[in-house]
Amino acid sequence: MQFPRLMIAGVHSSSGKTTVSLGLMAALKRRRIKVQPFKVGPDYIDSGLHSHACGRSSHNLDSWMMPPQVMQTVFAKNAASAEISIIEGVMGLFDGYRGERIAGSSAEVALMLNTPVVLVVNVKSMSQSCVALVKGFMEYQPEVEIKGIVLNQASPFHREWVLPNLESELGVKVLGCVPWQESISIPERHLGLLPADEHGELADHLHKMADLVESNLDMEAVLALAGEAKPMELIWQAPQVEKRTVIGVARDAAFSFYYQDSLDYLSELGAELKYFSPLNDASLPEVDGIYVGGGFPEMFLPQLSRNSGMQKALRQAHRMGMPILAECGGLMYLSRTLKDWEGNSWPGVGLVPGEIIMTRKLQELGYIKAIALRDTVIAGKGEVLRGHEFHYSTLEGINPQDCAFGLEGGMGRGVSRGGYAEGSLLASYLHLQLRANPKAARRFVEACAEYGNR
């Protein structure tokens, strides 16, 4: 089957690939082209921005967390209904899991999906060295097809002199030279860019990005390059399932970090999803289980702590034995107290008997192997899950005997204990892609179904 597709990758982080990707997505959508966005690696914020740019949910492709068949499934089931797929890379093209060459990198994803790569190069303060840099990228892993170049933060000099040298010396198409434009910068906070749902001027920014790309990239060459991608023998057929259970999903400005494909997979396993807001709702919907994902609860502590009705409802659900799965921000919210950056303590739900302390220092970042230390609603003792962590807070006061996981990876501090498990509750900093951890997803759905059938 033909899947027109491109990957927008960078030579390093902050090279401009998000600006180029968003601008390209928005420009194509403006032409009434159906664009399916994807993001390489464990990222929620860029995916949310993609979704606003394209009007379609963005999906993550992660070659470290996902077996090849799972990644191909995620790609095929979403790309099949689009006219073009744009995959935004992560970090630099060849950057991935520490110590394993290109494992987990954008390059590995491009190889697995046989996708042409457009390389974004920030050429500020660079001239002919740009040619040497691109040559190195093209020759480092020749199987990765770098078919186009975009020069970012480019000047008229780059257009007049560097562009023709790249094309004549390396035989690669330069798709355009994008100048610096401060008005399209997206605000940032401690975990990256400001989430789409909190960015009041996002529509205007996307419009300006589309204008920037339309004015400076050869759009017809971009479409032609995507159309030259080799056919793929991938077919997706949606399973026919009956509803088995109802799962409540916390989703609002404080809790927005979910892999859309994880939610889709829960539905495919027979779960009906009902969304609720810990910020605004005073009670839970009628559900058999609860999933509280990550996000920025630390930015909404006064409002979350004032909503005593929701906190009481969650405590009651736990007392009744309802399965509860909480990831990162969910762990923070369910803790006894949360201490902000100024040292103020705010009451949490109180299901996790510890204190969350916000710090100015990054506490964990990276891929994690989690070995279950006990039976929980998502894993039996000894089973291994693959996920990732990214947080500036710490959890203090947990008895080591109550920890849910032995953790390996991340920032390389050896094996440690983490998370909290008690009865039908599992809360940890670990983010999971559920289709990539199918036993965990099925176990959670089964637990919810059993609770609902009591």
N, C-alpha and C positions, 0 to 999 in steps of 0.2 A: 504493500500500500504506500502511496506517495504522501509523505508528511513534510511539506515545505517548512524549513526550520533553520534557525541560526542561533549560535551562542555568542553573546556579547561578553568578552572576557577582558581582563586588565593585566598589565604587567606587574601591578602591585595594588594593594588597597589604596583607596582614594585616588585612583587614576582617572575617574570620571565615568566608570561603566554604569553606575546607577543613573546618572543624568542622561547618558546616551540611551540606555535601555528604556527609561520612562518616556523620554522624548520620542523615541522611535515607536513605542507602543501607542502613545497618544496620537502621534501623527498618522499612523496606520488606521487607528480606529476612526479618526476624523475623516479618512477616505472611505469609511464604511466597510473596512476589511475586518473580518473576524479574527482577532488576535488572541491566542492562548499563551498566557505568561507562565513561566517557570522560574524558580530560583534554585541555584545550586547551594547545597549545604544547609545547616541548621539555622534558619533565619525566619523570623515572623514579620519584622517591620517592613523590609523590602517587599515581601510578598503582599502585605496589605496595601502598599503604595501601588504595586502592579495591578491589583484588583480594581482600584479606583481608576487607573489609567485605561484599562481594557474593558471594564464592565463585566469581567469574568473572574472567577476565583483563581488566584495563582496557586501553583502547587510546587512543593519542594522536591528536588531530585538529589539524593545523597548516597553516594556509592560506598560510604563507610557504614552507614546505618542500614541501608537497603541491599538485600541480595539483588543481582542483576535482573532476575525475573520480576521482582517487585517494582524496581525502577521502571522497567519497560511497561509494566501494567499501568503505573501512574501516568506515564507519558502517553501511552496509546489511548487510554480511556478518556483523556481530556483533550488531546490534540485532534482526535478523529472528527470533531464537530467544528474545528477552526480552519481558516484558510491559511494561516501561518502561525508558527510557534516561535516565540522569542524566549530564549533561556538566558537569564542573567547569571554570570559566574560569581565566584566567591574569591575574595583576596586576589592574589596573583594567579595566573593561569595554572601554574604547576604546584601551587601551595595546597597542602592537604594535611593528612594525619601525620603527626610528628614522627619522623624516623622511618617512614614507609614510602619514600620517593613520592610518586604521584597519587598514592592511595587517598581517596577522599577529595581529590582536587577537581577543579573544573575540567582539566585535561582528561582525567579518567572518565568523567561523565560524557564528554564529547566523543571519546573513543567508544564507549558502551552504546551510545545512541547514534554513532556514525554521523555526527553533526558538524557542519562547517563552522569555523570560528572567525569572528571579527575581533581583532585585538585593539583595545583602546590604549593609546600611549600618551601620557601627559608629557608634552614636549616643552613645557616652560623651562627656560634656561638650557635648552638643548638644541643642537643643530645636527651635524653629520653623525654624531654619536647615536642618534636615533636609528640610523640605518644599521649600525653595528648591533644595537640592542635587538632590533626586530630580527636580524639575521640569526642571532643566537637563539631566540625563541623558536624560530622556524626550524632550526637544525637540532635543537635539544631532543625533541621527540618527534621525528618527521612524520610518524603515523597520525599525529594530530594535525588536521588540515586547517592551517591558518590561511584563509582565503581573502581576507580583507583587513584593512587598517583604518582606524579613525585617529586622527591627531587631535588631542584635546588641549585646551588652553593655547591654541595655535595663533600665530601672528601672520600677517601677509608674507613675511619672510619664509615661514614654513610652507605656505602654499606655493610660493614661487620657486623655492630652492630644494627644500627637503622632500616634498611630495614627488617631484619628478625623479629624484635620486632613488627613493624607495622603489618606485615602479621600474626604473631602468636597471638597477643593480640587482634587485631581488625578484622581479617579476610578479609582484603582488599588487593587487588593486588597492589604491588609497580611496576610500569611499567618501572622505571629506575631512575638512579642517574646522574644528569647532572652537570659536573664541571664548575667552572667559566672560561670564556674564553673572555678576554678583546677585542680581535680582531673583535668580532661580535657586539660590541656596536654600536647602531644607533645614529648619532648626534641628538641633541635636540635644540629647540628654545622656545620662550615664550609660545606658545600654545601646546607644546608637542614635539613629535618626528619630525624630518625633513620629509616633504612630499616626497612621492616616486618619483615624477617628478623632484625634485631638488637633489636627492641623486645619484650622479654619480657613486658610488661604490655599489649600491644596489644589483646588480646581484651577485657580489662577496660575499657580506654579506649573501645573501640568500643561496648561495652554501655552505658557511661555516656553516650556521645554520643547513642545511640539513645533512651535515656530522656529526655535533655534535649530532643531534637527532638519526641518524642511528646508531651511535657508542654507544649510551648510553641508548636508549629505546628499549624495546621489541616490535618491530614493528608488529610482528604477533599477539601479545596479544592486541595491540591497535586496529588492524583491527577486531579481534574477538569480542572485547568489543563493537565496533561500530555496528557490525552485529547483536548483541544481543538486540539492541534497539527495543522496541515494535512497531508493525505496526501502522500506522496512517491512518485514513479515510479522507485523504485530496486529493482532485482532483482539478487541475487548468486547465481551458480552456481559451485560449486567446480569447478576444472578437474580433469580426469582425467589424471594424470601417472604415468609410470613412474620408479622410483628410478634416478637416474643416478650419484649419488655419495654419500659419507658425510662430513659435516663435524662436527668436534669443537667444542663450544661450552663455554668456560670459565664455569662458573656455581656460585657459592657466596657466602658472606657478603662476600668481598672483591671479587667481580665479579658484580654483579647489575643493571647498567645496560644493559638491552636493550629495544628496542621489541618487544613481543610480535608486532606485525604484521610486523616485519622477519624474525623467525624463521619466522612463518607463510609469508611470501613465499618464503623459501629452500626451504621444504618444497614449495610449489606449483611451484617450478622444478625439482623432482626431487631435492632433497637430503634425505637422512635425517640427522637431528640426533642426535648422541650427546653427552651432557653429561659433563663431568669437572670435578674440583675441584683447582685449583692449591694450595689450602690443605691438602688431605687425601689426594689420590691421588699415588702414587709413579710412575705411568706414564700414558701416553696410551692411550685406547681405539684400536681399529683404525679409522683414519680416513684420508681423502684430503686434508683441509684443516683449518685451525684458525681459529677466530674467538674472539678474546679481547676482550670488551667492557669498558666502564668500570665504575666502582665506587669502592671505598675501599681500594685496596691499601696506602695509607699508614697505615691503622689496623691492619694485620696484618703489618708488615714482619718481625718476628722469626720468625713462623711460615712466611711465604713464603720467607724466606732459608734456613731450616733444611731446607726440602723440596728437597734436592739431586737427588733422583730425578726429580721433575717438571722441574726446570730442565735436567737432562741430557737428558731425553726431548725437550724443546722444541728444544734445540740440535741434537740428532740429526735431528729432523724438518726443521729448516731446512737442514742440510747435505745432506739427501736431495732438497732442492728442493720440499718440500711448501709449497703456498700458505698464507700466514699473514696474516690481517687483524687488526690490533690498534687499538682505539679508546681514547684517553685513559688510563684506568687500565691498559689492556692495554699501551699504549706505556710507561708507567711501569715496569710489571713486567718488560718485555722489555729495559729499558735495562741498561747495565753496572753502575751503582750508583744507589742512592736515598739521598739525605741528608734525614733527618727534621727536625722543627722544632727539635730540640735540637742539631743539627749532627752527629749520629751517621750514619755511612755503612753501608748494608746492601747486600750483593751482590744484583744482579738476575740475570736470565737471561743477559744479555750479548749479545743479538742486535742491539741498537741501541747503537752505540759512543759513548754520551754519558752524562751524569750528570743525574739528576732532583734538583732542589732544591726542597724544600717551603718556602713563604714564608707570612707572615701576611697578605699583601696579595693581593687578587684580581688575577690576571694576565690573564684573558680571560673575557668573558661576552657571548654574543649569537649571532645568526645569522651564518653565514660562507658566502661563495662561494669554493670551492676550485678553482683552475685547475691541472690536472695538468701538471707540468713535465717528466714523462717517462712512459713506458709502465709501468704497474703492474698488479697482479692485479685492480684494480677500474676502471681508467680508462686510455685511451690519451692520449698527449701532446696537450694543448690542450683536452681535454674538461673540462666544468664540472660540479661537484657542489655540491649545496646541503646544508648541515648546520649544526651549532652547536657552540660550545665553552663550557666552564664549568670553570675550574680555578685553583687557587692555587699550582701548581708551575710551574717552568720546566725546559726541557731545554737543557743546556749541552754544548758540545763537538762539535756536529755540523758537518761541512764543508758550507757552503752548496750545493756542487755535488751533495750527496747528498739534498737536501731534495726532498720529494715534490710539494709544492704551492706555488703562489702564493696567498695568502689575502687576501680583502677582507671588510670588515665588522667584526663584533665590537664592540669598544669604540672603534672609530674611529681607529686609529693608522695608517691608510693601508694600502698593499699591503706584505705581508711574506712571507717564506718560512717554511715549516713542514713538519713531518713528516719521515719518513725512509723511503727506499725502497732496497732492495738485493735483486736477484734476485727471488725469489718472496715476499719480505716487504714489507708495507706497514704502517707504524705511525705514528700521528699523534694529535693531540688532538681531531681532528674526529669528532663523533658523526653517524652517518648514519641516516636512515629509508630502508630499502632499497627499499620499494615506490615511494617518491618518487624514487629514483635507480635505475630499473629496469635501465639498461645496466650500471651498476656491479654490481648483484646478479647479473645473467646472466653477466657477465664472470668474477666470482669463482666461480660454480658451474661454469662451463666450465673454468676453470683447475684446479679440484679434480677434475673428471671426467677431464680429460686426465692429471693426475698419477696417478689411480687406474687408468687404462688403460695405463700405461706397461709 
